[in-house]
Structures are given as structure tokens and as C-alpha cells.
Amino acid sequence: MDFAPFDKRGYPVVPPQTGYGEWADHYEATVATGLDRPLLQSLRLIDWDSVNTAVDLACGTGRTGVWLSQNGVRLVDGVDITEQMLRVAESKRLYRRLQRADVTATGLTSSSYDLCTLTLADEHIADLQPVYREAARLLVSGGYFVLVGYHPFFLMNGIPTHYHRQDGAAISIHSYVHLFSDHHQAASEAGLTLIEFQEHLIDEDWVLRKPKWRDCMNWPVSFALVWRLE
């Protein structure tokens, strides 16, 4: 579902490549670490130290790649459509390889990775089936696909992924609402099996960092799905 019918903010809307290109230089200073880090840390069914090769789909500025490297993953490749984001990721000097490509058609070699990740990007993908198929194609048998996303509850309550330009104008990035059943159907058709599912709520730690979110206390703000290729 397109996000537009749920929109309560009315911000100007730009395509993901435009929005993340403008956001790249201050993305890490403004994106809430509570969206993804607590979820990654909460996952229990992946032994990160045993992961030799990973591909970070929609790698952005490299935040997930940094976390993976810090938690024992040896070799990480990154893929993103936005040149400005890739330049920031390259400056971290932790990726084995970075390339500009769509996450649904990376051009990477099949059956090459123990792990695929997609973090805070699924809401910008109109159809989930191609990205799940691509993740399954890239994984070795027994490999994992970890998807961390902005919760559809927030989108359906009218709060889009957005950023602010230098002049202070709020800009929304074109988004779609995916139900968890949409994820399950797309993953199942790609041959992936769900083995872990976590959700993260707005809590006191979050509100201490971002007091304006207090009205959203206890709302589910993000989620993590862990799939395994049998």
C-alpha cells in the first residue's frame, strides 16, 4: 500500500534516491539509533562470530556494516542506490566492496554470502518479492536474511520517514506500508523460513534522547525479522 492515504504531516515527498542523497551528510547525526541497534543486539539465533561473508543491502552510510564488523562478521560488502550515501560508507574503510545498485538486482554472485541484511529500507520498496528473491539468491544454504524495518504501525498512524533540509523544511521520502503477512508471503515464495521476530517499542531510554516522542510511548517503532534459507 502506498503511504499517501495515511499521511498526516503533508510534507513534500521525494524519491528515495533524492531524499537520501540530500540526507547523507547529516543522516547519522539525526537518525535514531533506537530504531535498529537494540533490535540487532536482541537477536539470539545468529552466531555473528561464525559469519564469514555478509552483504549489507541498502547499506547507506554504513551504520549496519559498522555494527556487523564490531560484532565479529569478517567480510562485508555493501550495496546502495545513492552515491552520496556510498561515499560516507566508503570513508569508514570497513567494507570489502561497495557498489551502486538496486537491492532487488545487485549483480553480485549467487550463493556467496552467509548473511544478508536490509536495514530501515523496506518501506521504500513498492514490491517486497524481488528483494526477498534477491536475498535468497545471494545466500548460501543455511544462510540468514536479517531485515530491520520501520514499523508499519507508525506509518499507518501517519508518521513518514522524513528529514530536514538546511533551511529547516521537513521532507518525506516516498514510502509504502507493508503488513507482516506481506513479508511472510514474499519470503516464503523465495524459499526463506522465519526463525526469529522481534519488535521494539518507544521506551524511556528513547524519550530521554528524543523528548518530543513522549506522546508515542509504548508504540512499536521498529521490527526485526530473521529468515533462514533452507
C-alpha positions in Angstrom: 0.0 0.0 0.0 1.2 3.5 -0.8 1.7 5.6 2.3 -0.1 8.6 0.9 -3.6 7.7 2.2 -2.2 7.5 5.8 -0.2 10.7 5.6 -1.0 13.2 8.4 2.0 15.5 8.0 1.7 16.7 4.4 5.4 17.2 3.9 6.7 17.4 0.3 7.6 13.9 -0.9 10.7 13.0 -2.8 12.0 9.6 -4.2 14.4 7.7 -2.0 17.5 8.4 -4.1 16.8 12.1 -3.9 15.9 12.1 -0.3 18.8 10.0 1.0 21.2 11.9 -1.3 20.2 15.2 0.5 20.2 13.5 3.9 23.5 11.7 3.6 25.8 14.3 5.2 23.7 14.5 8.4 21.9 11.2 8.4 23.9 9.6 11.2 23.5 12.7 13.4 19.8 12.7 13.1 18.6 9.1 12.6 17.5 7.4 15.9 19.9 4.6 16.9 17.0 3.2 18.8 15.4 2.1 15.5 17.9 -0.6 14.7 20.7 -1.1 17.3 18.5 -2.5 20.1 16.9 -5.0 17.7 20.2 -6.2 16.3 21.5 -6.6 19.8 18.4 -8.5 20.8 18.7 -11.2 18.1 19.6 -14.6 19.7 19.6 -17.1 16.8 22.6 -15.8 14.9 26.2 -16.5 16.0 27.7 -13.4 14.5 31.3 -14.6 15.1 30.5 -17.6 12.7 29.5 -15.3 9.9 32.3 -15.1 7.4 30.7 -13.1 4.5 27.8 -10.7 4.6 26.2 -8.3 2.2 24.6 -5.1 3.6 21.7 -4.3 1.2 20.7 -0.6 1.2 23.9 -0.1 3.2 23.5 3.7 3.3 26.2 5.4 5.3 27.5 2.1 6.7 25.9 2.1 10.1 24.9 -1.6 9.9 28.2 -2.5 8.4 30.0 -1.0 11.4 27.8 -3.0 13.8 28.4 -6.2 11.9 32.2 -5.7 11.9 32.2 -4.8 15.6 30.3 -8.0 16.4 32.5 -10.4 14.6 31.5 -10.6 11.0 34.6 -10.8 8.9 33.9 -9.6 5.4 31.1 -7.2 4.5 30.1 -6.0 1.1 27.7 -3.1 0.6 25.1 -2.1 -2.0 23.1 1.1 -2.2 21.5 3.2 -4.9 22.6 6.6 -3.5 26.1 7.8 -4.4 26.2 10.3 -1.5 25.5 7.6 1.0 28.1 5.3 -0.5 30.7 7.9 -0.2 30.1 8.2 3.5 30.2 4.4 3.8 33.5 4.2 1.9 35.0 6.7 4.3 34.6 4.1 7.1 37.0 1.8 5.3 35.4 -1.4 6.6 33.6 -2.8 3.5 35.4 -5.2 1.3 33.5 -3.9 -1.7 30.8 -1.2 -2.2 28.7 -0.9 -5.3 25.9 1.2 -6.6 23.0 -1.0 -7.4 19.3 -1.7 -6.7 18.8 -4.1 -3.8 16.5 -6.1 -6.0 19.1 -6.7 -8.7 22.6 -6.3 -7.1 24.6 -8.2 -9.8 26.5 -10.0 -7.1 27.4 -13.7 -7.4 24.8 -16.2 -6.3 25.2 -18.3 -3.2 28.1 -16.1 -2.0 27.0 -14.9 1.5 26.3 -16.4 4.9 24.3 -13.3 5.8 22.2 -10.6 4.1 20.9 -7.6 5.9 18.4 -4.9 4.9 18.0 -2.1 7.5 15.5 0.7 7.5 14.8 0.5 3.8 11.9 -1.9 3.1 9.3 0.9 3.5 10.8 2.5 0.3 10.3 -0.7 -1.8 7.0 -1.0 -3.5 7.1 -4.8 -4.0 8.8 -7.0 -1.4 9.0 -10.1 -3.6 12.0 -9.0 -5.7 14.2 -8.1 -2.7 13.4 -11.4 -0.9 14.2 -13.3 -4.1 17.5 -11.4 -4.4 18.4 -12.1 -0.8 17.7 -15.8 -1.2 19.8 -15.9 -4.4 22.8 -14.3 -2.7 22.7 -16.6 0.4 24.4 -20.0 0.8 22.2 -22.8 2.0 21.6 -22.3 5.7 22.3 -18.5 5.4 20.4 -15.8 7.1 18.5 -12.8 5.9 18.0 -10.1 8.6 15.5 -7.4 7.8 15.2 -4.5 10.3 12.4 -2.1 9.4 10.4 1.0 10.4 7.3 -0.3 12.0 4.1 -0.2 9.8 2.2 0.9 12.9 4.0 4.3 12.7 3.4 4.6 9.0 -0.3 3.8 9.4 -0.5 6.4 12.1 0.7 9.0 9.5 4.3 9.4 10.5 6.6 9.1 7.5 10.3 8.6 7.2 11.5 12.2 6.9 14.4 14.6 7.3 15.0 18.3 7.3 16.8 20.3 4.7 19.3 23.0 5.7 16.6 25.7 5.6 14.6 23.6 8.1 12.0 22.3 5.7 10.7 18.8 6.5 10.8 16.4 3.6 9.2 13.0 3.4 10.8 10.1 1.5 8.3 8.1 -0.6 7.2 5.1 1.4 4.9 2.1 1.3 3.1 0.3 4.1 3.8 -3.5 4.2 1.9 -5.8 6.5 3.9 -8.6 8.2 1.8 -11.0 6.1 3.3 -9.3 3.0 6.8 -10.1 4.3 5.8 -13.7 5.1 4.3 -14.3 1.7 7.3 -12.8 -0.2 9.8 -14.7 1.9 8.0 -18.0 1.7 7.8 -17.7 -2.1 11.6 -17.1 -2.1 12.3 -20.3 0.0 13.0 -18.5 3.2 11.8 -19.6 6.7 11.1 -17.2 9.6 13.1 -18.2 12.7 13.0 -15.0 14.8 10.8 -12.0 15.1 11.4 -9.0 17.4 9.7 -5.6 17.8 11.0 -2.6 19.6 8.8 -0.1 21.5 9.3 3.6 22.3 10.6 3.4 25.8 12.1 5.7 28.5 15.6 5.4 27.0 14.3 6.6 23.7 12.4 9.5 25.2 15.5 10.6 27.2 17.3 11.0 23.8 14.2 12.4 22.0 11.8 14.0 24.4 9.3 15.0 21.7 8.4 11.4 21.2 6.9 11.0 24.7 3.4 11.0 23.2 4.4 7.9 21.4 5.5 6.0 24.5 5.0 2.2 24.1 4.3 2.4 20.4 6.1 -0.2 18.3 8.6 1.8 16.3 10.7 -0.9 14.5 10.9 -4.6 14.0 13.4 -7.3 13.0 12.7 -10.4 11.0 15.3 -13.2 10.7 14.9 -15.6 7.8 16.9 -18.7 7.0 17.5 -20.3 3.6 16.9 -24.0 3.9 
